[in-house]
Amino acid sequence: MLFRSRGYVLTSNHVVAGSEQLRITLSDGQSFDAELVGASPSYDLAVIKIRGTVSGLPVAPLGDSSRLRPGEWAIAIGSPFSYLVEDDQPTITVGVISAVNRSVRPREDASAYRNMIQTDAATNPGNSGGPLVDVRGEVVGINTTVITDAGGARTGLGFAIPINRGRWVMEEILKYGQVRPFSVGLSGVFLDAAVRESRQLGDKFPVGWLVVTVVPDSPASRAGLSSGDVITRIDGQDLVDDRALAASLFEARVGVTLRLTVWRDGRTFNADMALEEAQS
């Protein structure tokens, strides 16, 4: 997906990872050598650019994925199985938004994709990195993965990365060459049954994440956190298990302030923690 007229493209990281040579072919047949600007394997996104100086290329308008609702029309654009066809024309398929904020693990040995857009618009190998657009022609997602059955047949479950995430990831890559890792300056453990028993903690401690250590002069210390606190919510999301904790931090990034709900000695209060860039 071209998002700048000077030849910048947002695509899936798994499409370009390990490539020795990159080439961009436009729908009008123009073809260009390209180079990798930067990538984020964690978010499976990458930015590549046409080599040399170009200008005036048509760009895709970006929509607002936070406004998507199940049942809306969805249009997937890509080049599925392009190695089997004789031309480079893109393929367009139509379906609906089946669900939003869906987390999925396409294979048992794969990492989870979190907070994805699910669509039944037909997507196949070759659609990855292509846009998912709405009826206004605005890009609302980046097609990323599909679920197949045991025989490898497509199930009609396709997933796209929301463009709002794609937007901030590509801004990080353009400015810093990567998505900068953030630092919070604390360590802890989730309060499950085994931890409660091993630490001899009574039922008075609520469900949440127990703070064990806080690094001085860190985001956590400046937010007023202390050892023994229990973080029960992040940005309004209850921390009911480790998966909820991972989901609540998935969109976190340098410069964002998280609103924490904290339990301490029987009372609950809110604390704002501003994330800072981790020092190497």
N, C-alpha and C positions, 0 to 999 in steps of 0.2 A: 504494500500500500504506500504510494507516494504521498508524503505529507508536507513536503516543501518543494517548491518549483525548481530548486537548485539540485534536485536529484537525491533527496534523502528518503529512505524507505524504512518503514517499520514492518518487521516480520517475526516469525517464530525463531527462537534460538536453535531449536533442534533441526531446523531446515538448513542453517548455515554452519553449525558446529562441526569442526574438523575439516571444513572445506579448504582446498588448496587454491581454488579459483572461484570467483563469484561473477555472475553475469545477470544483468537485469534486462528483460525483454518487455517492452510496452505493448499494449493492445493494438497499436498501429503498426507493429512490426519492427520498430526501432530497437536496437540491441546495444548494450553498453557493458564494458568491463566495470566492475564495482569493487569496493573495498569495505572491510568491516570497520565501523566506527566504534562500536562497543556492544556488549551483550550482558544479559542477566540470566544465567541458568536458573536461578531460583524462581524467577517469574516467567521463564521460557520466552523471553523477548530479546530482540536484537535490532540494532539500527545499522543499515548499510548505506553506502553512498556511491553514486555514479562517479567514476574516476574523472578527474579533470574538471573543467568549468562548463556547466550547462545552466540554462535558465529558461523560464517560460514554460516548464512542463506542467501538465494538468495535475492538480492535487485533489485528494479526496477530502471532502468536508467532514469534520468530526462532529458526532452527536454527543448526547449525554446519556450514558448507560445507566445512570441512577434512576432515570425516568421510565425504564423498560418495565412492562407488565406482561405476564403470561397471556397468550392469545394474540399478541400483536404480530403482524407480518414480519418475517425475517427473510432476507435474501443473501445467499452465500455466493461469493465470487472466488474463483480459483482456477487451477489447471489440473484437475484430478487425472491421474494416470497419463500425464502428458507424454511419457515415453512410448505410449502405445498408439498415439494419434499422429497424423501427418502435418498438422498445422499448430500454430501457437495461440489460437483463439481461446480466450478465457471461457469457462463454463459458468452458467448462472443457474442456481436452483432456488426454489421458493418453498418456504414452510412458515412455521410460527415460532415465537418464543415459547418454549415449553415450560421453562422454569428459570428463576434467577437465584443468585446466591447459592448455587449448588456446588458442593465439594465432591470431587470424584477421584477415584484411583483407577485409571484405565486398565492397569494390570496389577496383579498381586505384588509384583516386585518393583512397581513404579512408585514414584513420589506422588503425593496427592496434589491435584489442582484445586485451589480453594476459591470459593465465591465466584463461580463461573456462570456464564449464560448457557443454558441448555436449549438446543433447537432441534427440530426434526427436518429442517432443510437439509437435503442430501449432501453430505460431505464425505470425502474419501481421501486416501493418500494423494497429496498434491494440492489439496485445499488449505493445508496448514500455512499460516502466515498471510492468507488472503483475508479480505474484509468481510464482515457480516454487517449488512446495511439494513436500514429501515425503509419505510415506504417513501420517505422524503429524500432518499439517496444519501443519508448521512451514515457514516461508519459508527456502529455501536459496539463492535467487538472484533477480535482477531481470531479467526478459526484456528483451533489448536489440536483437538484430539477427538476421536470417536471411540465408542465402546463396541467391540465385536464379540460374537459368541465363541464357543469353544472351537468351532471350525474355522474361525476367522471371518465369518460373514458379518456384514454390517447390520446393526440392530436398529438403526434410526435414532440413536442417541448421539448427538454431536454437541461439542462444547467449545465455547469461545471465551477468550479473555475480555473482560469489559474494557471498553476504550478509555474510560476514566482512569483505570490503572495503567493502560498502555500510554496514556498521555504523560503521566508523571514519570513513568519509567524512562520514556524516551527523552524527556527533559533532563533527567539526571544523567543519562548517557551522553547527551549532546554537550552538557556542561562539564561533566567530570569523567567521562569515559566509562562509567560504571554506576550501579546503584550503590551509593555509599553505605557501608555498614554502620549501624547506630549503636550507641552505648547507653546503658541505663545505670550501671554501677551498683548492681546488687546481685545476690545469688539467693536461691531458695529451693523449695521443694513443694510439690502439690500435696495437700493434706488428705491423702487417701487412708484407708483403714490400716494398711501396713505401717505407714509413717506415724499415725496416731499411736499405734501400739508400741513401736520401737522408741518413740520419744516420750511415751507415757503422758500423752495429752488427753485431757478429758473432753467430754462432749461440749463443753462451753466454747471451744474453738469452732468457729463456723467453717463451712466449706469454702475453700479458696486456696491461695498460694501463700505459703508461709515464708516470710522473709527471714533468711538466716544471717546474711552479712550485708552491710551497706558500706560502699567505698566512700571515704571522705572526699569532699569537693567533687561530687558526681551528680548527675541528674536526680538520682534517688535521694541523696542526702539533701539536696536543695529543695526537694519536694517534701522534706520532713519525715521521710520513712526511717524506721528503726528496726533493729533485729527483734523478732517476736511479733511484728505486725502480720496481719493476714489480709492480702489483697483479694477482695471478694468480687469486684467488678472492674472491667476496663471499658471505658466509654459506654457504660450502660449495659454491657454484656456480662451476664453471670459467669463466673469461672467455676463450672460444675465438674470439669475434668481437664486433663492435659490437652485434649483436642480443642476445647473451648479457649484455653489459653493461647494455643498456637494460632487459632483462627482470629482472635482478637488482636494479635500482633502482626498478622500477615501483611496488612496494608500500612503498618507503621514505618516511618522513615525519618531521616534527619530533618529537624526543624519542626516536626509535628509535636504537639502537646497532648499527652494522654490524660484523660480524667480518670483517676483511680478512686474506687471506694475501698476504704481501709478500716479494718476492725483492729482495735487496740484496747486491751483490758476492759472489755465489755461495752465499749462505746464505738460508734461508727462515724467516720468523717470522710470528706473528699479531699484529694490531693492532686495537684496538677504537676505532671512530670514532663518536662521538655526534653526531647531526645536530641543527643549530640552525636557528632561523628566519632566513631571509634578510632582511637589512636593506634597506629600500627607499631 
